[in-house]
């Protein structure tokens, strides 16, 4: 095993936020949040839409779904809607997704976060205008959670996503039948920013009426480049805790109490919020700077108001959703260093811009590696690896407080995050990149080849 000394930088409050995939800095001051006014539902505030579900057909035991990307008004849409329709799957399903490109430009379909082999994901392939592709796979047991789909046509990803090409995926599994999760009011919240406003399920600042004493918020950051620091607040300015139950690629075991959650572009989290106190409950975007403590953090913004009626009975929190596998760093066959940077108007990895004909990293199937993701740039960069879910080992030398499967991990400016990367479920050629889509389009991507 080869090792390198990790790069370290002073741990700041924002590093704590990242360290739990949420804000776990108990010693840091909680930012003041403005009081909310009572929501005037349904007339005064648009209702939170429930996204239409994508129909599937049965073809000899295979669930077949069809998605067409095409012009819709001034933008683009999947099957005529933006966000695209919700694809509901279940662990163990055999699935085929048929994609047709009617956009007039090269595009593709990336099923973000699903543990698909490189020969199914095919991130380096473009579907030409008028062309089509199919992806067939079995939904891996243990990956119940929230995912999404979007284009991956290098050089044009940001434009196509901003034009409207993004949609959600929800995978159900045995974990959803655990007491507490089973009774929770399950709400998908997909954040996009096609223009000036941050939208939730395609609507600006919507409201919804809660249906029980515990609400499950599936938080999906499908923006092209917004870091979202989210927390809840009541009218009296009190801050009910969030109970983290899942990250990008599945449950976290027992719920983890956190005050707020940071989602980098592409990241997801599922949190439970107790809703037994009647009145309005706001989901608030809190100030966060991608340029460190001295950078512009933006203003607070209420992005959703939940109206909580009287007399909801308390719903016990789930005891857990099964243990998360603990990878042993001593089993790693290699420590690999990956450096985010910028030069000459381009964004780089290890000092180079993306070249799809060049292999930047080689690994062997059925091995474990440690990846040190070092950010030498002045802004945060979310690291995304296709096909192979990862676990965070430590952040700037501070051990991760719990194990969880992820596919997108924020790396703050000047910091280093170490990941445990197991190569399973098939080899081939795939990519890793920054999930700020402008950075990806401008070269911040590398090619990984995993040998069978």
C-alpha positions, -999 to 999 in steps of 0.1 A, spaced: 0 0 0 13 35 -9 5 65 12 10 102 11 9 128 39 -25 144 38 -28 182 32 -44 199 62 -58 233 68 -74 250 98 -108 236 106 -135 263 104 -172 263 112 -180 256 75 -157 225 77 -178 213 106 -209 218 84 -194 195 58 -180 171 83 -214 156 90 -229 162 56 -248 187 78 -242 213 104 -228 195 134 -209 223 149 -223 223 184 -199 250 196 -207 274 167 -233 300 170 -266 292 153 -274 321 129 -304 343 138 -334 336 115 -361 362 110 -396 354 123 -421 340 99 -456 353 92 -485 329 91 -488 313 56 -520 322 38 -527 288 23 -539 281 -2 -547 315 -18 -517 336 -8 -489 312 -15 -486 287 -44 -491 251 -34 -462 227 -33 -467 205 -64 -464 168 -63 -444 160 -94 -461 136 -119 -449 101 -119 -433 85 -149 -454 56 -162 -437 22 -167 -447 -8 -186 -438 -45 -181 -418 -63 -207 -411 -98 -196 -403 -89 -160 -385 -57 -169 -400 -23 -160 -396 0 -190 -397 37 -187 -394 62 -216 -380 97 -214 -378 122 -242 -358 155 -239 -373 181 -262 -380 218 -265 -408 231 -243 -416 268 -247 -384 288 -244 -366 259 -226 -363 222 -225 -382 194 -207 -384 157 -202 -417 143 -214 -430 179 -216 -425 188 -179 -398 206 -160 -388 193 -135 -391 160 -153 -415 132 -140 -407 113 -109 -393 78 -116 -403 55 -88 -383 23 -84 -379 -5 -58 -348 -24 -47 -345 -55 -68 -364 -41 -98 -351 -50 -132 -354 -17 -151 -349 -3 -186 -349 34 -193 -353 44 -229 -341 79 -238 -348 99 -269 -329 131 -277 -352 156 -295 -334 187 -282 -315 196 -315 -281 193 -297 -260 163 -284 -273 152 -251 -274 121 -228 -292 107 -197 -273 103 -165 -291 85 -137 -272 103 -110 -261 83 -79 -276 50 -89 -248 24 -86 -247 15 -123 -217 -1 -139 -198 21 -163 -211 2 -193 -246 11 -183 -239 46 -172 -218 55 -203 -209 90 -191 -186 96 -221 -212 89 -247 -234 115 -264 -267 108 -280 -270 128 -312 -301 149 -321 -329 125 -331 -310 95 -316 -319 73 -287 -302 51 -260 -313 25 -235 -300 17 -200 -310 -17 -184 -300 -26 -149 -311 -42 -116 -317 -18 -87 -291 -28 -61 -305 -40 -27 -297 -16 0 -298 16 -21 -332 29 -11 -331 67 -13 -334 98 -34 -316 102 -68 -321 122 -99 -315 123 -137 -300 150 -159 -279 154 -191 -241 146 -192 -231 160 -226 -197 175 -218 -194 212 -226 -232 217 -226 -244 202 -193 -250 235 -175 -270 250 -204 -292 220 -207 -299 217 -170 -307 254 -167 -331 251 -196 -351 225 -177 -336 191 -180 -336 175 -146 -359 150 -128 -361 130 -96 -358 93 -88 -370 77 -56 -360 41 -48 -381 23 -21 -369 -5 0 -374 -24 33 -360 6 52 -392 26 43 -413 1 63 -395 8 95 -418 23 122 -416 61 121 -406 62 84 -437 43 75 -460 68 92 -441 100 82 -456 125 57 -432 118 28 -423 150 8 -400 153 -22 -384 187 -24 -364 192 -57 -345 225 -58 -337 241 -92 -327 275 -103 -335 280 -140 -335 318 -136 -333 343 -107 -354 324 -82 -347 292 -63 -376 269 -71 -390 239 -51 -407 214 -74 -408 241 -101 -425 267 -79 -411 297 -61 -416 298 -23 -445 273 -21 -466 262 8 -480 228 19 -502 215 47 -486 188 68 -505 155 70 -491 141 103 -469 145 133 -436 137 115 -426 149 80 -399 133 59 -382 159 36 -363 144 7 -340 173 -1 -326 172 -37 -302 199 -48 -306 198 -86 -292 233 -92 -263 240 -115 -242 256 -88 -260 266 -56 -248 254 -22 -279 252 0 -276 255 38 -311 245 50 -328 246 84 -362 249 99 -377 277 120 -410 283 137 -429 316 141 -414 322 175 -379 318 160 -373 285 177 -353 260 156 -367 225 156 -339 199 150 -336 179 118 -331 142 121 -309 129 93 -320 95 81 -304 92 46 -276 107 25 -270 104 -12 -269 67 -16 -289 53 12 -299 53 49 -275 63 77 -285 36 102 -301 54 132 -313 90 129 -287 117 135 -299 150 151 -285 181 133 -295 218 134 -292 223 96 -280 205 65 -256 217 38 -263 204 3 -238 210 -25 -250 209 -61 -260 173 -68 -262 162 -32 -293 148 -15 -303 143 22 -334 129 39 -344 145 72 -373 140 96 -390 170 113 -414 167 142 -446 186 134 -467 184 165 -465 222 173 -493 239 153 -486 269 131 -463 277 103 -430 260 99 -405 275 75 -377 258 56 -351 285 54 -320 288 32 -294 302 56 -263 323 47 -234 303 34 -202 314 16 -184 291 -8 -154 314 -5 -148 308 32 -157 328 63 -148 362 47 -168 356 15 -203 369 6 -228 346 23 -260 358 8 -293 366 26 -317 343 45 -346 331 24 -377 312 33 -380 286 5 -410 267 18 -437 271 44 -454 241 60 -487 247 76 -491 225 107 -527 220 118 -537 214 155 -537 182 174 -513 159 155 -502 130 176 -464 125 180 -448 99 158 -418 81 173 -386 85 154 -374 53 137 -349 32 157 -328 28 125 -329 14 90 -302 -12 93 -264 -9 98 -241 8 73 -212 -12 62 -180 0 78 -151 -1 53 -116 -6 69 -90 19 56 -63 -8 65 -77 -28 35 -69 0 10 -44 -10 -16 -36 26 -26 -39 62 -15 -46 85 -44 -45 123 -44 -68 143 -65 -63 181 -66 -90 207 -77 -76 239 -92 -79 265 -119 -56 280 -145 -60 302 -176 -97 305 -174 -102 268 -171 -109 245 -141 -85 216 -136 -80 184 -118 -43 177 -110 -34 207 -132 -51 193 -163 -83 200 -181 -106 171 -192 -97 150 -221 -120 121 -228 -93 102 -247 -69 103 -217 -72 80 -187 -63 99 -156 -66 71 -130 -66 33 -131 -79 10 -105 -87 -27 -101 -121 -42 -96 -128 -56 -61 -102 -34 -44 -105 -5 -19 -87 28 -23 -83 60 -2 -88 91 -23 -76 124 -9 -96 152 -26 -76 184 -21 -91 218 -30 -64 243 -39 -89 267 -53 -105 297 -36 -141 283 -37 -159 251 -27 -160 222 -52 -183 192 -48 -166 160 -59 -188 135 -77 -178 100 -87 -199 79 -111 -207 42 -106 -189 37 -73 -205 50 -40 -180 63 -14 -177 68 23 -161 99 39 -131 89 61 -122 123 75 -122 160 66 -90 180 73 -80 152 96 -112 152 116 -128 118 115 -163 116 100 -188 112 129 -207 84 112 -205 62 81 -228 68 51 -228 61 14 -224 92 -8 -217 100 -44 -213 138 -41 -190 153 -14 -184 190 -9 -147 200 -5 -144 235 9 -117 259 -3 -83 251 10 -94 218 26 -88 181 20 -114 153 23 -104 117 24 -127 91 9 -129 53 10 -137 41 -25 -146 5 -30 -147 -7 -67 -175 -31 -70 -202 -43 -94 -182 -42 -126 -154 -23 -142 -150 -1 -172 -143 35 -180 -161 63 -161 -156 98 -148 -151 119 -116 -157 157 -116 -168 188 -98 -206 190 -98 -207 228 -103 -217 223 -139 -199 253 -153 -167 240 -137 -173 205 -152 -180 220 -186 -148 240 -184 -126 210 -177 -128 200 -141 -133 163 -148 -111 132 -150 -114 97 -165 -112 66 -143 -107 31 -157 -114 2 -135 -99 -31 -147 -120 -63 -144 
